[in-house]
């Protein structure tokens, strides 16, 4: 690993820390950070996900992410050039002990200085400066004020269109016979008021202060590069696919938390490596065509002695790129990245070549660049309509400005309560994350029909009278059979039923199509975040169910957010769906969403409904947004606010309530 500026001891420590974090990330699928252990024994940390988690050895438990068959750990050890004799011991340590017993020791090892101290520090400083500038670029590409204004106009328009008092006028009501509603994170037994929710009890260890910022960045850079190298380990039983595994990304989130490194720095590292890989691919393509790659501006500057290794400061990099925003930096950095290999430990450029050479061919690195989709996904070029039964519309629409900008993670956003095609896009337009985003437009004809039917009924004289009589409070305050509901309310459900049944059926089929898209790698074999509201949340859940039936185990989907989901609790395999998601899995519900209860029918309410109550499944965060959601249509304009307060880029559960004055301003 000639491009590395970490010593063998430091690389050993980095690999060990990654192994510990990998196992902890699997544990947190069923017990998020902050949930107390059953006991204090070292083995109590063993994951409950595995069917054989009671075994004493990692080698006897193939379901563990640190097991050699998973293909998640040994390739990392190989790229980091850790002695193979140490692999089994590291796996056992990670899989059978609590991380806190070992993290401090490995952090101390990682902090040790190498013999070539001055050179290593120079290289680490160069890398850290480049990461800082790239992070600033990512942060500068936030949603513009004009987009925010457009979002406000959309909210006002939809509020006016849906100006019916859907929500009961009394205080919150919990659905009798179910898990009591709380503000957030029911798995942690906390009720939240203002401020950050779910204070986690695993603060960065004191030893992390021994590491310089530059050393942390270097370690994260090399570990991520190793994750993407995908060197075959020689084990035919390996289950790992090529590309960027969602479990690796979640693990890096935890490792960054241990290091106390903001996630935007990690996203900057991802972007730099992606550009390096893309630039290398272009270079190899030019060689194959028999042409000489054009000399980059950086190469000319370096040959002229204008800039040396120590001068790779933020100002210098901004000068190279013109100080422009992310799109411009993307263009400049794609040419800049290959030569950085001579200055900093860029595994993404010279390191990718070295890794591929070790595997047998430099061409392998080009395949790697394509495999994780750094040059852009194939989602928008795929219209999968009529490929399955009655699904007539299924199309991905690129939204935001992060496309073909080296983003190594994808976000798919699914609307489910719409009045026109604009509603597939506008609820998501103001997102501020650094992901490559796509809105799924599906079955618009049926969704518009059912949404319009519900809204038409809400504006009817009968509905208004029922609301005045408090009939909707009856729906949510007790679990009644359909025959016990007011006759006029039953007549309303009959009016809605036929269209609702069709929409539910199509959502189930669309979920299977979405799973097929992910399995085919049209997203570029990058980790995916899935977010859906109303019937869109059902699409996401059915996608997870279909993935459960495949051999994939949490390698595709990194995070999931379901908002106002029309999904039965007792009849669905929530535990199995949770295993498919590597990171956070959030159920957002509102106890006053009575229209969802009416549409879903009382006979099914006796089995619980995710959109109006919490789910008692380990590892699923439950967030009560009753104070934000006035009625089911509110998800059209309130989704962005909810996602902002969830702070999805944090590793641990968070739902940050806005200050009272801010909440009042949003209502007004």
Order of alpha helices (4+ residues) and beta strands (2+ residues): alpha-alpha-alpha-alpha-alpha-alpha-alpha-alpha-alpha-alpha-alpha-alpha-alpha-alpha-beta-beta-beta-alpha-alpha-alpha-alpha-beta-alpha-beta-alpha-beta-alpha-alpha-beta-alpha-alpha
